């Protein structure tokens, strides 16, 4: 039996964000849970896809599906819905402001125009630091095995979303 990385309540929160649900265009995916567990197994152990345990199915099928979802931005959508973090760039700050979201991060020291931020809320930065420590527990991310930046970013988004569910 393959290692299970997600509890049922965690998967339920992610499942509604994944492709292949009943009512979605295209084929309905009967194995989103197994597929997600396979991807998390690869991320957590750092194993090459070819060494994926057979309980998860054909390694190439898992890789191809992961690649398709990466190209479509599925992993980043899951992350944005569950574990979104802010960065001090004008584009991100502008997008947040247009949606009525206040950024609670200090401005970069080399900003030409200073912007205010809530120092009281920022004191919770240790949560972010702990998050970085937790994400490094996923060997595939800590060692950056992926050749393509798109795939690496997708693994980061998925593991961040899963950590946010804990």
TAKAKA-V652471 format. One record per backbone hydrogen bond with DSSP energy under -1.0 kcal/mol. CO is the residue of the C=O (numbers start at 1). NH is the residue of the N-H. E is the energy in kcal/mol with one decimal. If there is no record, write none. Layout:
CO&NH&E / CO&NH&E
This chain:
7&11&-2.5 / 8&12&-2.3 / 9&13&-1.3 / 10&14&-1.6 / 11&15&-3.4 / 14&17&-2.3 / 15&18&-1.1 / 20&29&-2.1 / 21&24&-2.4 / 31&35&-2.7 / 32&36&-2.7 / 33&37&-2.6 / 34&38&-2.2 / 35&39&-2.3 / 36&40&-2.5 / 37&41&-2.1 / 38&42&-2.1 / 39&43&-2.5 / 40&44&-2.9 / 41&45&-2.4 / 42&46&-1.9 / 43&140&-2.6 / 44&139&-1.9 / 48&51&-1.9 / 49&52&-1.7 / 53&56&-1.9 / 54&57&-1.7 / 58&62&-1.9 / 59&63&-2.6 / 60&64&-2.8 / 61&65&-2.2 / 62&66&-2.6 / 63&67&-2.7 / 64&68&-2.4 / 65&69&-2.5 / 66&70&-2.2 / 67&71&-2.5 / 68&72&-1.9 / 69&74&-2.3 / 70&73&-1.1 / 73&77&-1.9 / 74&78&-2.2 / 75&79&-2.3 / 76&80&-2.7 / 77&81&-1.7 / 78&82&-1.6 / 79&83&-3.0 / 87&89&-1.7 / 89&93&-2.9 / 90&94&-2.7 / 91&95&-2.2 / 92&96&-2.6 / 93&97&-2.7 / 94&98&-2.3 / 96&101&-2.9 / 97&100&-1.7 / 108&111&-1.5 / 117&119&-1.0 / 118&122&-1.9 / 119&123&-1.1 / 121&124&-1.6 / 122&125&-1.7 / 124&127&-2.4 / 125&129&-2.1 / 126&130&-2.6 / 127&131&-1.9 / 128&132&-2.4 / 129&133&-1.8 / 130&134&-2.3 / 131&135&-2.7 / 132&136&-1.4 / 134&137&-1.5 / 135&138&-1.5 / 137&139&-1.0 / 138&141&-1.5 / 138&142&-2.3 / 139&143&-2.4 / 140&145&-1.3 / 148&152&-2.1 / 149&153&-2.9 / 150&154&-1.6 / 151&155&-2.3 / 152&156&-2.3 / 153&157&-2.6 / 154&158&-2.6 / 155&159&-2.6 / 156&160&-2.4 / 157&161&-2.0 / 158&162&-2.2 / 159&163&-2.6 / 160&164&-2.0
